Amino acid sequence: MSLQLGDTVPDFTQDSTEGVISFHDWIGDSWAVLFSHPADYTPVCTTELGEVAKLKPEFDQRNVKVIALSIDNVEDHKGWICDVNETQNTTVNYPILADVDKKVSDLYGMIHPNANAKVTVRSVFVIDPHKKLRLTITYPPSTGRNFPEILRVIGSLQLTDNYSVATPVNWQDGEDVVVVPTIPTAEAKQRFPKGVTEIKPYLRMTPQPNK
């Protein structure tokens, strides 16, 4: 059965470029992003690993740990990291799981036989501190991921976990947000002192409450 939003993600113990990782313990009380790669020494993956390394301060700021996965072994990963650092002008600063036995790939449904039976697709899993799956995105092997979008969604998840709001289309941090439909307008005006704009009875906007 495939993982669905709200499920507790499977725990596992697997080797990585930073030693053996027990996944739930490694997450601790942080958020986590697990993202898979079809194989080592591949061009699109190389650009992705470099981009995540450059964005790691943004993930850190949001209390998010990042971890990659490829089905090759640790020694191959370490050699590949040298190439990533050289070609992407960065330093890989997070672990890469060595899923040689495809244990994690199978647990998380990263092998899509009709796409390619031999490699993982470009899956992304966003996991909260309760080990619940909050977002999953699957790209074909040929398409590189948009990691600023993943950061944007994490920002939305963390905001909406703490306030009775949702984020509208194309929302960016600092922009107005939607008051959830379960709150009556009169109550919303008390909860959100920055103001509530009623466009329709079901569509009320308010400035982002934590800004």
C-alpha positions, 0 to 999 in steps of 0.5 A: 500500500502506498504512503498517504498524507497523514500516515506515520512514515516507515522507520528504517535503519540504513547506511549513509555517507554519515554512518548508519542512520535510524530514521525516526531517531535521526529526525528527532523533533525536527521536520525532515525532507527525504528525496530520492535519486535514480542513480549516482553520477547522473547529471540532473541529480548532480545539480539537485544535490548541489542546490540542496546544499546551497539551500541548507541554511533555508532548511535549517532556519525552518527546523528541517533536516534533509537527507537524500537517497540513491540505490548505489553504495556509500563509496560511490556516494562519496566519489559522487559528492566530490563531483557535486562539490566541484561542478556545483561550487558547493559542499554537500552538507547532509547525508545520502542514504545507500539503499543498495538493497532497495529496502527504503525504496520499497518501503516508500514506493520509490520504484515505479516499474512503468517508468523504470523498473531499475531506478528510483523516481524523483520522490520527495517526502516532507515529514513533520516532527510527529513522523507524519507524512505531510507532502509527497511529490513525484517527478519523472527521472528526467525532470529536476525538482524545484526546491524553492517550491518545497521550501514554500510548501514547508513554510505554508505547512508550518504556518497553517499548523499554528494559525487557523489559516490556509495559503492561497494560490502562489502564496509566498511568505509575507503575503495575505492568507485565507481564513479557514471556513470553520471560523465565522467572520465575527470571530475571525475579526477578533482572532486576526486584529490586523484585519479581515477582508471578506471577498465572499462569505467563504473567502476571507483574507487576512495579513499573515499573522506571524509577520 
